[in-house]
């Protein structure tokens, strides 16, 4: 956290649930690191099916970008995210 002075004891009170709550992290002050509490990750087969379906439908709809700014489809382990023009911040 750039510019913030946050103690490990204060971080222990923070609950991080990225990817719509399908993963849950807590800060462990004793080890000075973030530890995953649970992860409802997709299987490799599910990821492959979802990615293929997203790409196929986007191409059928004519919204598939041939020169995106970064990856169009991102594997976030417990969710697959599609950004038609690529993720923000790459332009």
C-alpha positions in Angstrom: 0.0 0.0 0.0 2.0 2.9 -1.3 2.1 5.9 1.0 0.0 4.2 3.7 1.4 3.3 7.1 -0.7 0.3 8.1 0.3 -2.0 10.9 0.1 -5.8 10.7 -2.4 -5.7 13.6 -4.7 -3.4 11.7 -4.4 -5.5 8.5 -5.7 -8.5 10.5 -9.0 -6.7 10.7 -9.3 -6.5 6.9 -11.2 -9.1 5.0 -10.3 -9.4 1.4 -12.8 -11.1 -0.9 -11.8 -10.5 -4.5 -13.5 -12.1 -7.5 -17.0 -11.6 -6.1 -16.3 -13.4 -2.9 -15.3 -16.7 -4.4 -11.9 -16.3 -2.7 -11.2 -15.1 0.9 -7.9 -13.8 2.3 -6.9 -12.7 5.8 -3.6 -11.2 6.9 -1.6 -13.2 9.3 0.5 -10.8 11.4 2.6 -13.6 12.9 3.8 -14.7 9.5 3.5 -11.2 8.0 1.6 -12.5 4.9 -1.8 -12.8 3.3 -3.3 -16.3 3.7 -6.1 -17.8 1.7 -9.0 -18.9 3.8 -11.0 -20.5 1.0 -11.1 -20.6 -2.8 -13.9 -21.8 -4.9 -11.8 -22.1 -8.0 -13.0 -23.4 -11.4 -11.6 -26.6 -12.8 -9.3 -26.6 -15.8 -12.2 -28.2 -17.8 -14.6 -25.4 -16.8 -12.1 -22.7 -17.6 -11.5 -24.2 -21.1 -15.3 -24.4 -21.8 -16.0 -20.9 -20.5 -13.1 -19.4 -22.4 -14.0 -21.1 -25.7 -17.7 -20.1 -25.3 -16.8 -16.4 -24.7 -14.4 -16.2 -27.6 -16.9 -18.0 -30.0 -19.8 -15.8 -29.0 -17.8 -12.6 -29.2 -16.6 -13.5 -32.7 -20.1 -14.3 -33.8 -21.3 -11.0 -32.5 -18.5 -9.1 -34.2 -17.1 -7.7 -30.9 -13.8 -9.7 -30.8 -10.9 -7.3 -30.9 -8.0 -8.5 -33.0 -5.4 -6.1 -31.4 -6.5 -5.7 -27.7 -4.6 -3.8 -25.1 -3.7 -6.9 -23.0 -5.6 -10.1 -22.6 -9.3 -10.1 -23.6 -10.1 -13.1 -21.5 -8.5 -13.4 -18.0 -8.3 -16.4 -15.8 -8.8 -15.2 -12.2 -9.0 -18.8 -10.9 -12.5 -18.6 -9.5 -13.9 -16.5 -12.4 -13.2 -15.9 -16.0 -13.4 -12.2 -17.0 -13.8 -10.8 -20.5 -12.8 -7.2 -21.4 -13.7 -6.7 -25.0 -10.9 -4.2 -25.6 -8.5 -5.7 -23.0 -8.0 -4.6 -19.4 -7.9 -1.0 -18.5 -4.5 0.6 -17.9 -2.8 -1.0 -20.9 -3.6 1.7 -23.5 
